[in-house]
């Protein structure tokens, strides 16, 4: 009887440890101000950089996210880096952004941009950007392309291929 009890206890403990290690760790998301972020806009190498500005509360942003997730998979063997630049409030990181990323299994890098002085930094991303999201900057050492508003798969792929 005691052996059965001890076996049950050990088995239960082992199952609990397994369940905890099987849970995926929270994604690490860096919170940066624009001065820290600005070098992301200046990298000059053979990589095509895709920066999508979005927020969890932005319905068009959420609708277009699968386009970026698919492009991340499609171009993973090419010199293409997709970064999702989140514009939620930093106090929503733990309660909204991380659960959102985990629920959708988002694999591209996510960076949270926390700089309330949009009048200063928005034109540095693109002179024609009104500040509306979603917005996407694609650049490489071959040029820069910018699009404000939702983007579809064909347009994003064309932008990337143009700069490869």
N, C-alpha and C positions, 0 to 999 in steps of 0.2 A: 504494500500500500504506500509506504513512504517512498519507495523507488519510483512508483508511478507518479506520485505527486512531484518529486524532484525532477523527473523527466519532463513532465508537463510544464513546470516552471522554467526549465532550461530552454525547452522548445519555444515557449512563449517569448522569452527574452531574446532568443535568436531571431525569431520572426520580427520582433519590434526593431531590432538593430538593422536588419535587412530592409525593412520598410523605410526607415529613416535614411539610409544610404542610397536607396533607390530614388528618393525624391530629388529632383533637380535643384541645384543651388540657384539662388536669386542671381539674375544677371548683374554685372557690375556696370553701372552707368555713371560716367563722370559728369559732374556739374561744373560748367565753366562760364566765365564772363566772356564778352566779345574779344577783349585783348588777348585772352588765352586761346580763344577759338580762331582768331584771324589767321594764324599760320596755316590752318586747314585750307584756306582759300589761295595760298601762295605756293603750294608744293609743286615743284617742276621736275617731273621725271617721266618715265614712259607709261605710267599708270593713268588710266582714265578714272577720275574721281567723280562720283555721283553723290551730291549732297541734297537730300530731300528734307525740307523744312515742314514740320507737321506738329500736330497736337492730338491727344486722345479725344478731346472735346470737339474736334473739327470733323464733321461728317464726311465731307469730300476727301479729307486726308485719310480717314479710315477706309473709305471705299477704294482708294487707289493703292493702299499699302501692298496688296497682293502683287501688283505690277512690279514693285521693287523687290519683293521676296522672290518672285520668279526670276527676275533679272539677276539677282544674287546667285541663284543656282545655275542659271544658263551661262553666265560669264565667269564662273569660278575658276576655270582653267585659263582665263585670259587675264591680262593686266588691268583689271577693273576692280575698284573698291567702292562699295556702296555704303554710305553712312546716313543714318536717319537722325536728323537734328531736331530733337524734341523741344517744343516751346511751351510745355505745360509749366505751371508754377512749381518751383522746387519742393514746396511742402506737399505736393501731390506725388512725389517720386515713389514713396513706399505704398501709398494707398491706391493709386491709379495707374501710374506708368509701369512699374515693375509687374503688377498683376496682368496688365494689358499685354505686355511683351511675352510673359510666360504663357498666357492663355492662347496666344496666336503663334507661339513657337518662333518668334522673330530671331533670325540668325545674324543679319547684318549688324554692324556696330551701331549703337545708339548713344548719342551724346546729348545731354540736356544743356541748352543754351539759356543762361540766366543773366540777362542784361536788359533792364527796363528802358534804356535809352535807345529805342529803335530808330529814332531820327538820326542818330549818329552812325549806327552800324548797318542798317538796311541798305543804304546806297553803296556801302562798301562791298556788299554781296553782289549787287547789280544796280546800276544807275537807274534802270527802268522799273525796279521793283517797288510797288506801292506798299508792300508790307503784308498783303493778303496771303493767306496760306490755303492750300498747299502751294509750295513753290519748289522748283528744282533747278539746281546749278550742276551742269556737267562740264568738266574741264580737264584738260591735259596740256602738255607742252605744245600741242597743235592748235589750241584755241579754247574758247569759252562759249557755252550755250546756256541760255537761261529761259525758263518757262514758268510763268505765274499761272496758277490754276491747276486743275486736275490734268493728269497726263495718262495716256493709255500705253499699252505694251508696245505698239508699233512706233509711236513717237519716241519713247524712251530708248528702244533698241536702235532706232535711226540716229539719235543723238550720240549714243555710245559708239556706234560703228563709225560715225563721222570723225570721231576723235581718237580712234584706235590707231 
